[in-house]
Amino acid sequence: MFQGLRQVLRDCVNATAFLTVLPVHHAGGPAGGMFAAFPLIGVILGGALAGAGLLRPFLPGESGRVALLLLWIALTGGLHLDGLGDACDGLLAPVPLERRRAILKDPRVGTFGVIGLVLLLLGKYALLGVAAPWTLLLTPMLGRWTISLAALLPAAQPPGLGAMSREGYHLKHTVIASLFTLMVLGGAVVCVGSWEVLVLALMPPLLVLTFGRWAVGRSGGGLTGDSYGALCELSELACLFAGALL
């Protein structure tokens, strides 16, 4: 029992060190267990955003949403934005498969990456202006749940961050992440008083089934670490959009 608890705490610490810029050191052990803790880290990030969002009325003009966007990027160190840019360069390039794989391994950002990053940041900026506190709270969690769901798809062959992060991964880690996410969503339904909140929960599975499966085919066999980052960012954008519609 105590060994299991230590493992859970270790996975939470490792996920915090991996996904955020918080001063937490990696606790060692297989990285795959982090997939179970990803939504929990998302709740922590969402709590910070929701709290900061309460200050928007006191800031002049559009500076409130700019501050929120900067905080969002700062807390994660731009980790998933980097993945989105690299994924856009590699997956959207109209070149043969081998050349596409080489582009995916190239850390430099090209034209498609810049376009993808600009469009995503503009989209988040626009939607943050109408995002309710509960949307800010849930969106980062759902974005990281997307990564946990994407672990069910084939992974790219090592070496690479995507393959390294899956060492020790097991189906139970995605199940734990999903149960935690659904529990938080259930609590949100009670607090908000509307079942419409659950519409946001549809975004991650849909993105994994569409973009995730497409990315597997475009990369020639499996998701890379950049693909995981792209899925997280696209999921967050989709959740903000769904929240705005609601």
Beta strands, then each sheet from edge to edge (+ up, - down):
end
